[in-house]
């Protein structure tokens, strides 16, 4: 990328932003992920071609429940439960 700054907004034109959620904690990539990122890429490029100041921002965690399930499964292997640990320790 170097000098192109492909992910830097141009600061010209109306702003346009898409949040790019991180990968799922389960590590499984599926067609939904591929489709989502493809559509986001198309939208970002389209709005950039229109002269908008585009930001495609890596962002927020969207997999809180899946994360909790993975952690709880790991705890089960040690015969532990989140309820016995308390919120902070968990």
N, C-alpha and C positions, 0 to 999 in steps of 0.2 A: 504494500500500500504506500508506504513512504510518504512522499509529498502530496499525494492525492487526497488524503484525509477523508476517505470514503464515509466514515461514520461521524464526521464533524458537520454540524449544521452550517449552511452557507450564511446565515443571518440575513438573507435576502428573501423577500416575499413573506407571505403568511406562514406561520409555523405549522408543522405537521409532525406528530410524534406517534410512534408505536412502541409499546413495551414488549420486549422479548423475554418471556419467562425462561427461567433456567430449566435444565433437564430434570426429569422426574427422578426422585431418589431411588426408585427401583432399578434404574439403569436400563430399562427397556425402552427402546425406540420403536415407535409404531407408525403406521400410516398417518395417523392424526398429527403427530409431530412434523412429519415431512410435509404434509399438506399445509399446516399452519405456517411454517417457516417459508414455504414457497409463496404462499399468498402474501405474507408480510413483505417479502423481497420484491414482489411485483408491485405492490402498493407504494413501497418506499421509492423504487426507481421511477414509477409513474409520476408521483408528486414532485420528485426532484426534477424531472424533465419539464414539469409545469412551472418551474422556477421557485418552488416553495422551499423554505428553510426546514429540511427534514432531519429528524433525530430518530434513529432506530436504537433504542436504549435497552441494553441488557438489564433485566430488572428483578422483579419481586418473586418471592417464593409462592407458588400456586399449588404446592403438593403437601400441605401440612398434615393432612390425614394419612396420606401414603407414607410420609416420613415417620409419623408416630407408629404406624403399623410395623415398619421395618425395625425400628428401635425396640419395640415391644417383643418382636420375634427374637431378636438378639438377647434380650433380657431373659426370655423364657429358657434359652439354652443354659443359662446360669441359675435357673430356678428362682428368678426374681420377678416381681410385679411392680409396675409403676406406682400402684396404689400404696405399696409398702415403703416406697422411697421418698415420697413427698414431691411436691412440684419443683423445687429448686434442684434437687438431686437428679430428678428425671431429665 
